[in-house]
Amino acid sequence: MLNGKRILLIVAGGIAAFKSLELIRRLRERGAAVRCVITDAGARFVTPLSLQALSEDRVYSDMFSLTDESEMGHIQLSRDADLLVVAPATANILARMATGMADELATTVLLATDKPVLAAPAMNVRMWTHAATVANVETLRRRGVHFIGPNDGAMACNEFGPGRMSEPEEIVAAIEAMLAPAERPPQERPLAGKRAVVTSGPTREAIDPVRYISNHSSGKQGHAIASALAALGADVTLVSGPVAIADPPGLRTVHVDSADQMLAACLAAGRIDIAVCAAAVADWKAARPAGSKIKKKAGMAPPSLELTANPDILATLSKSGPQRPALVVGFAAETENLVANAIDKRQRKGCDWIVANDVSSAAGTFGGERNTVHLISAEGVEDWPTMAKDDVALRLAGRIALQLGRPRRAAAAE
Ligand SMILES: Cc1cc2nc3c(=O)[nH]c(=O)nc-3n(C[C@H](O)[C@H](O)[C@H](O)COP(=O)(O)O)c2cc1C
């Protein structure tokens, strides 16, 4: 529930603006108060009157209205909110946010705010995949803006692909994940007070400024684990390699490229209780990455690539010592001898548990929605049934809570 939460909804000028009306209705059903700011282009798609009727509040659009500035200026609009939601977030408003523009009320509020911001992008697939939008989204993510969607699907412009705004109920769920965890009763937060680091996605190891070594990891499993731990009350830092999926709401995401950066980000998180290393870290990197693009010259033999080992993040975090997390969980992605290799890996790395998963192309794990895993611990091997990655994450987080969580009675006594 969102009882008493105040959402400032910024409606920009996209075809999906009609879904914002449904979003207001659903947020209000959950107990939230919604106040709307609409851009000039947004007002071409839905009327301020509809937003006003559904939110039962004034709708703001003009930065220079004297009444607005004296009674409800742009700073006050942000101060009065717990969360700013941009839905739909057009390519244009994302670009203006990324460059720090404040040329009308919506962007001025977004620049002036210190509140969390959730953006629900909606645009034509080519606009979403354009290098300019990709760079703007990356910039905003690094600055802490949360994203939900876009989804894949048929679009109003008769094209298919990513660009459809998330459905109102998905946006509400993301908002609840951002605002509600602290409100869950203590018995539902067995990991409250625990700090976790989760690594996710691939790493990219530069060969030269334009080429790199990487792998097919999508980050879906690692991101889902980070969300599941946060839902159980843990204070989570997600260290993510380059992925095409949104930062999960309700936790901190640090974006990195290389294994060296990923290790540094894990260590920078300080003292932690739980480490889950779900990232597919490249084992090797170029021994001497070139400072400029390696040129192909006529008649030249292909250059050889000398590799050197990357730092072993799982082994480093598993090292015993006062800073060692109470529980270190690694992942073993194998294409053959899955369980035997994973048992061996647990011993070599010194971690507590290994989640072993089959990443042969037949299993469809990389990029897919489902995963078949085995949990390997000192007690033995547990075979889990094939499940959605979100369910694997929930089950793993539940097991971590059982292992580390405070006893229910003590938690309930708080
Ligand atoms: C019919 C129509 C539909 C549009 N749909 C979208 C859209 O879904 N996403 C988008 O980013 N821009 C869309 N645009 C373009 C934006 O309206 C335009 O970039 C505008 O300047 C956005 O302003 P704002 O970001 O201040 O709201 C559309 C334009 C028209 C005419």
The ligand as an ORCA input file, in Angstrom:
! r2SCAN-3c Opt
* xyz 0 1
  C       1.280     11.817    -32.454
  C       2.583     11.964    -31.743
  C       3.007     10.970    -30.892
  C       4.230     11.070    -30.213
  N       4.607     10.075    -29.394
  C       5.800     10.165    -28.771
  C       6.213      9.117    -27.904
  O       5.507      8.124    -27.688
  N       7.418      9.228    -27.309
  C       8.228     10.307    -27.515
  O       9.332     10.325    -26.958
  N       7.844     11.327    -28.303
  C       6.656     11.274    -28.927
  N       6.257     12.294    -29.750
  C       7.136     13.478    -29.885
  C       7.012     14.390    -28.662
  O       5.673     14.794    -28.468
  C       7.927     15.608    -28.830
  O       9.281     15.191    -28.825
  C       7.705     16.638    -27.749
  O       8.598     17.714    -27.986
  C       7.902     16.084    -26.350
  O       7.863     17.138    -25.428
  P       7.945     16.876    -23.848
  O       9.044     15.890    -23.623
  O       8.251     18.215    -23.288
  O       6.622     16.402    -23.399
  C       5.039     12.232    -30.413
  C       4.591     13.249    -31.241
  C       3.368     13.118    -31.899
  C       2.915     14.238    -32.784
*
